[in-house]
């Protein structure tokens, strides 16, 4: 992507969040028909937004509507200190799709008074609704965690999301443990349902489908998918869209698996999309999937890198430092493409991943393969916004580390994502009879660690230089520096003082970094040094560090393949949860002086239909720069 000097990449910063924008250069190269397809798929991506809000907490939608009414009706002095605090609170709720922080899962605490809340809601004509929400907004102990991951507690009863109602962790685990062990094509049981206890104390599932739970929202998604259908790129994509519509109408997970398989087969469309109940990070037991959507356009020039990885997937599988019992003997259907995001929706907005590998069902991966996408315009926007942050210079151990980051950091980060998504998640196999349910609440952390370790092991391999994917092993060194620096220090800026790690990706990163640091201490692989009262972690032996990454990859693959829950719990709890309090305080103070927000999310582009005699003949793209206005517009968009 080409840098445009006059484009504003970061628009604002509030609390611990910065708001960025991304460009979609590939959109301009599409035909009018293809641009119309992007428009309709983007409408479908936005249409399911309310589903995620309800999944995150049953009071979220009611609160959002009150916030929207107050913001629209307020006629007082908007520069008043109390109102500014109200606006910051509203922005945080909009950003997180609810009352809990999108990463820490902690409930937001308003910095305005209860009396001021009552005045605002009364003046906006929603005083009664405001009263009903007072405990939700002001009682810090009520529904304190959206997702609870604390060992020894009831993870379901302690989580404030709306995936389970009146159900304990033990009851949920027992309910989903009853399955046919002989089924070699198991559906992802519980993926698209709310598990409740009825009036007679019996467990039952409310299915997310048209005519069922979230029916109104799914009707809107289906409407826009049907509008997109005539503009599909080819017959295969039309088949994919029809199956997705059927899945939303029936709620059948068998249909979802058929859809996933056909989606995998569509490797030619220049426009692709993700839409559905997919990722399970929001459920402590990793059964229930949040609703998400991404619309993406192929970046043909950037695909050579991922194509080379996909073409050699079997080589990487065979040479991985894992037990032969856990390796695939053949790698099927690995597709990897670099894409430009055209629209983010649901659990991918405003905060978004930079790469995705799907489907998640293990048996589909083994039989049909996987599709990996890397979002290069998102990565590019992050890089442009970070150019003057000073974070690298503050936490890098040496000038050489800074040089490597400036020279190769962007490529290293993209390669790590490619390896993680394209090969890491698609690698390995589970022993017969073992399912992902065996690792229960530790599955997400273990799976992310496995993909990260696969990427880390191979990013310092001469094979990538041989394939022309990277110019030298210095790229791998840059990534090692970045990973250790982030895993042991920089990511701690996202944690409230006194708290431990609960989010799966953060646990994964610290677990890996802390494990290799401890195991390599005797040989001085990574040295902890202090200069001028500041702590740094300096890698001294990259070769030995790579060997440690390989050793841990072998163990993590074994844990997943055998379903060793006890080993997963021991590894995660020992290395991935607890925070060094003294180091945490130091890191927070150093970061505070930089004035940089640790979290980032995006304002989406706006697609404007061009009409002729009432018919849409083309679509134009605009780049809004006001986050709050976009959130208000989304709230008013009924269809």
N, C-alpha and C positions, 0 to 999 in steps of 0.2 A: 504494500500500500504506500502511496505517496503522501508525504506530509504536507498539510496545508497550513501555512503559517498564520492565516487569519481565522482559523477555526478555533473556537473556545472549547477546550476539552473538559475543563472543570468549571462548573457554573456556580457552585456554592458549597458551603460547609456548615454543618450544624451538629452540635453534640459530638459524637464519635463517628460521624458519617460525612463523606464527601460525595457530591453528585457529579457524575461525568456524562458526557455524550459520546456516541459512536457514529461513525460514518458508514455508509453502505455503497461504496463505489461501484460494486458489481450490479446494483440495481439499474444504473444508467445504461448498462450494456445489454439489458434484456429487451426482448421485443415487447410491443404493447400488450399482446396477449399474455405473455409471461408476467408482466407487471400487474396485470389484473388478477392473475392467480395469487401473486404475493399479497395483494390487497385483501382478497377474500380469506386467505389462510391467516393473515394478520388479524382480521376481525374475529375469526374463530379462536385465535390465541388470546384475545382479550375477553372473549365472551364468557370464559369459565373462571374469571377472576374471583367472583364471589364464593366459588366452591372452596378455594384455598382459605379464604378468610374464615369460613365456617369450620373447616377442618382444624384450623389452628386454635380456635376457641369458640364456644357456642354463643358468646356475647359480642364477638368482634364486629359483626355486621351492624348490630344495633348501635354500638359505639361509633362506628365509622359514620353512620348516617347522622348521628347527633353532631359529630365534629364537622361534617360537611355543612349542616344547616347553620351552625354557629359561624363558621368561616364566611358563608355566603351572606348572612344577615347582619353581621356586626357592623354597626354604624359609628362606633366610637373612634378614639384615637388609636390607630393601629401601631403607632410607635410607642405606646404605653408599655412599660416594663412587664406588667402582668400579662398583657395580651401577647407580647413577644414570646413569653414562656409558654403560653397556650399554643401558639403556632408551632413552636419547636416540638412540643409534645405531640401535636397532630401529625407533623412531618415524620416523627419517629414511628408512630403507629402506622402511617401510610407506607413507610419504607419496609417495615417488618410484616406487613399484612396482618396486623393485629397488635395486641397489648403486650406481647413478649418480644424481647430482643431477638433478631433473626439468627444470631450466632450463639450468644451466651444462654439463651432461652429464659433469662430472668425477666420478670415483669417490670415494665417501665414505672418510674415514680414521678408524678407530676411535680413541677416546681411552681405551682400556683395553688391558692387555697381552695378549700371546699366552698367557702362563701362566694368566691369569684366564679367558680364552676356553676353554682346555682344561679348567679346573676346572668351569666352568659347564656345558659340554657333557657332560662325564663324569658330573657329578651328575644331569643331566637324562636320562641313559641314551642319549645320542646322541654319545658321544665319537668313534666312528669317522667319522660324518658330519662332525663338527666338524673332525677332522683333514683330511678331504678338501677342506674349504673354506678351510683356512688361507691358502693363496696368494691366493684370491679376496678374503678379508677384509683381509689384512695387507700384501700386496705392492702398493704404490701404482703401480708401473710396469706391472703386469699388467692388461690390459683397462682401461686408464686412462680412455678416453673411450667413452661409449655411442654418440655420433655425432660423428665427426671432420669438421670443415669447413675444415681448414687448407690453404690453397692450396699446391700443389706436392707434397702427400703423397697416398698411395693412400687415398682416403676410405673404401673398403670394407674393406681389410685393417686399417686403423687404427681401425675402429669395432667396439665390443664387443657390438653388438646381434646378434640371431640371424636376420637376414634373409638372410644369405649365409654359406656355409660353404666355406672353401677356395677362394674365388673372389676375383680381383683386380678393381679398378675397371675396368680396360681390358676384361677378359673380360665383365663385367656389361654395360658399355656396348655392346660389340659384339653381345652376345646379344640385347639388346632393340632394337638399331638395325635388325635384320632384320625389317622389317614391310612390309606392302603399302601403298605410298604412295598408291594410288588409293582406299583404303578411306575413305569419308567418314563412317563410323560406327564408328570403331575402338574396340575394347574397351580398358580400362585395363590393358594387358598387364603382368603381374607383380604386380598389386595384391594378390593373395591367395595368394602362393606363397613358399616358401623356395627360393632358387637355390643348388644344391649342385654339387659336382664328384664324380662317382662314382669307383669304384675304377679304372676304365679312363681316367679323366681327362676324361670327357665331362660337359658341363653338362646338368643336368636340374632340373625344378621339382617340389617337394613341394607339392601343392595343399592349402590349408586348407579342409577340409570334413569332414562326418560320414564316418567310415571312413577318413579321411586324416590329415594333420597337424592337430593340435588337435581330433581327432575326438571325444574324450571330453567336452571342454568344450563343443563345439558341440552335442552331443547334449543337454546340459543346457539350453542356450539354446533349442533347438528345443522341448524339452519344455514350457518355460514359455510360449513363443509359442503353442503349441497350446492350452494352458490358457486363454490370453487370447482366442483366436479366437472363442469363442461370445459374448464380451462386447464385441466390436468395435463401434464407434459406428455403422457403416453398411456397406453392401455393398462400397464402395470400399476401406475400411480392411481388410475381410476379405480382399480380393484382394491388398492390399499384404502382409499377414502371410503369406498362402499363398506368394507369390512369394519372400519372404525365406526361408521355410522351405525352399523348393525350391533356392534359391541355396546355402544352407548344406549341403544334402544332396548337391548336384552339384558345387559349386565353379565352376559355369559363369559366366563374366563376361558372357556374353550375357544370362543370366537376371538378373544383377545390374543390367544396364542397363534391362531391362524393369521390374524392381522399382523402380529409381530414377524412371523415367518415371511409373509408377503412383503412387508416393509423392508426386510433384509434383502429381498431379491431386487428391489428398485435401486439399482446402482447407476442408472443412466440419466435420471432426471436432473436438470440443472438447478431445479428448485426442490428442496426437501423440507420436511417438517416433522416435529415431534409434538404429540398432542395426546394427553391421557393421564391416567393414574399410574405413575411410574416409579419414582424413587421412594424409599421407605425410611429415610433418615429421620423423619418427623415422628416415627413410632418407636418407642424404646425397645419394643420386641421385634421390630423390623418386619411386620406383616402388612401394615396399612400404608398405602401409597398416597402421596400428595399429588394434587392436580398441577400439571405444568404444560407449557408449550413453548416451542421455539420454531420460528420460520427462518430458513437459511438458504443462501444462494452459493452455489459452487464457485470457489476461487480457483479457476483452472490452472493459472500460472503457479500457484502455491502447492498444488496437489502432488507434484513430483516427489516431494519428501515423504509424504505418507504412503504414496504408492510403492515406493521402494521398500518401506517397512512391511507393508502388507504382503508384497511378493515374496519376502524372505521370512515370513512368520514361522514356518516350520523350522528353519535354521535356528532362530532364536529360542524356540521351544526346546529343541533337541540339546542346545548348549547351555540351557539354564542350569544353575547350581541347585537343582532339586532332585529328589528321589525319582528314579525312573518309573516307579509305580504310579506317580502322580502326574506324569507327562502324557500329553496327547500324542498318539502315534501318527495322526494326520491332523492338519489344521484346515478346516473347511470355511469357505465363505467369508474370509476376513476382508472387509471393505473399510478403507480409511481415506477420508477426504478432508481437505481444508475448506472451510466454509466462511462466508460472511453472514453474520446474524442480520436478519431483516426486521425481526420483531421478537420481543421477549414477553412471556406471559406466565401467569400463575406463580409457581414456586421458583421460576427462573427470572423473576422481576420484582423489584429493581435490581437486587443482587443476583448475579448470574454465574454459572460455571464457565470455564474457558474451554471445556471439552466434555464430550459425552460419549459413552460407549454403551450400546444397547443391542439386543434386549437383555434383561437381567436373569431370565430363567436359564438355569445351568444346562438343562437338557436341550434347549434350543441352541445355545451356544455350541454345544458339542456336536449336534447333528447338522446344524445349518450355518453356524458361524455368528459373526457379530458385525455391527457397523459402528465405526468410530468417526466422530467429527471433532475437528479443532476449530475454534472460532477466532480466526486471526484478526478480525477487525476489533474484537473486544480486547484481545491482548495488546494490540497496537494502541488503543485508547488508554489502557492502563499505563503503558510505557510512556506515552506522551505526557500524561498527567503527573507521572512520578519523576520526571526529569529534574525538577528543581526542589524535590522534597527534602534532600539532605539525609535521608534515612540510611542509605548505603554508606555514606562517608562517616556517619555517627557510629555504626555498628560493625563495619568491616574491620578485620584485625590488622591488615597491612595495606600498604599502597599497592602491592601486587594484586591483592584481592580486589581492590577497587578497579585496577586496570583491567583485570579479567572480566569484571562485571560490565564495564563500559564497552569492552571489545566484543564480548560474546554473550552477555547476560540475556538479551532478548531472544537470541537463537536458542540458548540453553534452556530457557523457560519453555519455549515452544516445543523443543524436542522432548523435554520431560513430559509435557502434556501428550504429545503424539505417542510416546512409548507407553505411558500410563494407560491411555485410553485404547489405543489400537492393539497393543500386544499384552500389556499387563492384565487387564480385566479379562481378556480373551484366552489367557494361558491357563495351563494346568487342568486337572480333572479331579473329580471327587470319587472316592471308592464306592462301589455298588452299595446301595442302601443308605448312603449318607446324604443328607439334604442340608441346605443352608440353615434350616431351623435348629440344627444341633448347637450352633454357637449363640443362639438367642440374642440377648442384648449386646453381645460383643461382635456380632457378625459384621456390621457396617465398618467398625474400626479395623478389624482384621482384613476385610476385603480391600479397603483403601490402602492399608499398609502393604498388602501383597502387590498391588498395582504400582505403588510408589517404589517399592524395592526392586521390582522388575525394571522400572525405568532407570533407577539409580545404578543398578548393576551394569546395564548395557550402555549407559551414556558415557562410560569411560572405556568402551570397547573399540578396538581398531576396526571392527567390522563396519561401524558407522562411517569411518573415514574412507574405508575401502569402497563403500557403496556411494560415496560422494554426498552423504547426507550432512556431514559436518566437515570443516576444513582441517581440524586437528583435535587432539585430546584436550587442548586447553578449554574447549567448550564444556567438556565433562567436568573439568576442574572448577570452572565458573559455577556450574550447577551444584557441585558438592559444597562449595563455599556458601552458596545461597541457601541450600537446604539446611545445613547445620546452623547457620546464622539465624534462620527463621525458626527452626524447630526448637532451639534452645533459648532464644532471646526474643526476636522481633514479634513473634505471634503472641507473646505474653502481654503485649500492649492491648490486646483485645479482652483481657480478663480483669474483672473487678478485684481490687486488693482483698486478699483473704480467701478468695474462691479458688477452686481447683478446676481442671479441664473436664468438660462434659461433652462438647461437640465432637463427633466422630473423627472429622478430618484433623482437628487440632490434636486430639489424643493420638491419632496415627503418627503425625509428624513428630510430636515430642517423644513418643515411644521409640521410634526408629533412631532419632538423634541421640536420645539419652542412652539407649542400649549400646550403640556403637561407641559412644564416648566412654562409657564404663568399661566395655570389653577391650577397648584399645588403649587404656591408660598405661598398662605395663610397658607397652612398646612405644608410647608417646605418639599415637596416631593423631589424636587431637589434644592440643594443650590449652588449658584454661589459663589465661594470663590477665594480669591487672596492670594498667598504666594510668597514672593520674586519677586514681580512684574509680576507673571504669573497667568493666569486665569484657573480655573478648575471648572467642574460641577460634584458635588457629589450627588449621589442618597441616600436619607436618608430613604425613605419609599417605598420599592419595592411593597408592597401590594397595596398602594394607586396609585402608578404609573401604575400598571396593570389595576386598575379600570379606570384610565384616558384613557389608550389605548382602553379599551372596550367602553367607552363613545364615543370616537372619531370614532371608528370603526362603531358604530351604526349610527352616523351622515353621515359618508362617504358612507356607504351602502345605506342610504336613498337618498343621493344626486344622486348616480348612478341609483338606482332603479326607482326614479321618474324623472330622467333627469333634475335636478334642476340646470340649468346653472348659475343663479345668485348666488346661494349658493356656487357652485364650484369656481366661480371667486373670491368671497369674501374670502373664506378659503385659496385658493392658494396665492392670491395677498397679503393678510394680513400676512401670516406666512411663505410662501415658496419662496418668491422672493427677498426681500430686505436683504442686508447684513449689519451687524454691522461693520462699517468701522474701529473703533478703535480695536475691537477684531480681525478683519481680519488682520490688520497690525501686531498685536502681533503674531498671529498664523503663518503667513508667515515668520516672523523673526525667530521664534523658529524652524520651519521646515527647514528653510534654513541652520541653523547651523548643522542639522543632515546630510545634504548632500544626502538626499534621494529623488528620483523622485516620484511624486505622482501618475503617471499613469504607467501601465504595459501592455505589450502585448507579444505575443509568436511567436517563430520560430516553424513552423510545422515539424513533422517528415518527412522523405523521404521514400517512398516505392519503392523498387527495384525489378522488376520481375526476377524470376529465370526461365530460359528457357531450354528446352530440345527438340532438333530437331525443333527449331523454335516456339514451343508452350510454353506458360506460365504454369509451373507446381507448382510454389510456389512463395511467395513474401517475401523478407527480409525487415527489418526495420532499418533505420539509423537515427541518431539524429544530424542534422547539428547544428552548433553553430554560424553562421554568418548571421545576419539579412539582411544586404545589398545584400549579394550574393544570398540569397533566393529570394529577391525581383527582382533582375536582372534575375534570372532563370525563375521566373514566367512570367516576361515580354516577354521573348523569346519563351515561350512554346505556340506554335500556336495550337496544338491539343494534 
